[in-house]
């Protein structure tokens, strides 16, 4: 798998790819909870990635592919 195969042109495409990656890993038995440093060498930024499992909302089964909840969480200021 080459991370540069598909161009992510917007936030929705990024979220869809991230969701797909997490689901594939989970379905394969990978523990996706935790934190990782993603070092990318010169020219590209480094990131700290943290994944936590959240409780499903009662309405989450209505549209499992909706980004509505993710959009609301992304806009929230945790401070």
C-alpha positions as CSV (number, residue, x, y, z in Angstrom):
1,X,0.0,0.0,0.0
2,X,1.4,3.4,-1.0
3,X,0.1,6.4,1.0
4,X,0.5,8.6,-2.1
5,X,-1.8,6.4,-4.4
6,X,-4.9,8.5,-3.7
7,X,-5.1,12.2,-3.5
8,X,-7.2,13.5,-0.6
9,X,-8.5,16.8,-1.9
10,X,-10.7,17.9,1.0
11,X,-11.7,17.3,4.6
12,X,-14.5,14.8,3.7
13,X,-12.1,12.7,1.7
14,X,-9.7,12.7,4.6
15,X,-12.4,11.6,7.1
16,X,-13.6,8.8,4.7
17,X,-10.1,7.5,4.3
18,X,-9.4,7.6,8.0
19,X,-12.7,5.9,8.8
20,X,-11.9,3.2,6.3
21,X,-8.4,2.7,7.7
22,X,-9.7,2.4,11.3
23,X,-12.4,0.0,10.3
24,X,-10.1,-2.3,8.3
25,X,-7.6,-2.4,11.1
26,X,-10.3,-3.1,13.7
27,X,-11.8,-5.9,11.6
28,X,-8.3,-7.4,11.2
29,X,-7.8,-7.5,15.0
30,X,-5.5,-4.5,15.3
31,X,-5.9,-2.6,18.5
32,X,-6.4,0.9,17.1
33,X,-6.6,2.7,20.5
34,X,-3.5,4.5,21.5
35,X,-1.1,7.2,20.4
36,X,1.6,7.3,17.7
37,X,4.2,9.7,16.5
38,X,4.2,10.0,12.8
39,X,7.7,11.2,11.8
40,X,8.0,12.1,8.1
41,X,11.5,13.3,7.6
42,X,12.6,16.6,6.0
43,X,10.0,18.6,4.0
44,X,6.9,17.1,5.6
45,X,5.4,17.9,9.0
46,X,5.4,15.4,11.9
47,X,2.2,14.6,13.7
48,X,1.1,13.1,17.0
49,X,-2.0,10.9,16.4
50,X,-4.2,9.8,19.3
51,X,-7.1,7.4,18.7
52,X,-9.7,6.8,21.4
53,X,-12.9,4.7,21.3
54,X,-16.0,6.7,22.0
55,X,-19.5,5.6,23.1
56,X,-22.0,5.3,20.3
57,X,-24.9,7.7,20.3
58,X,-28.4,6.3,20.2
59,X,-28.9,7.7,16.7
60,X,-25.5,6.4,15.4
61,X,-27.1,3.4,13.7
62,X,-29.3,5.7,11.6
63,X,-26.5,6.7,9.2
64,X,-23.2,5.0,10.0
65,X,-21.5,6.9,7.2
66,X,-22.5,10.4,8.3
67,X,-19.9,12.9,9.1
68,X,-22.3,15.1,11.1
69,X,-21.0,14.0,14.5
70,X,-17.4,14.2,13.3
71,X,-17.9,17.7,12.0
72,X,-19.5,18.9,15.3
73,X,-16.6,17.3,17.3
74,X,-14.0,18.8,15.0
75,X,-15.4,22.3,15.5
76,X,-15.5,22.0,19.3
77,X,-12.7,23.8,21.2
78,X,-11.6,21.5,24.0
79,X,-10.2,24.5,26.1
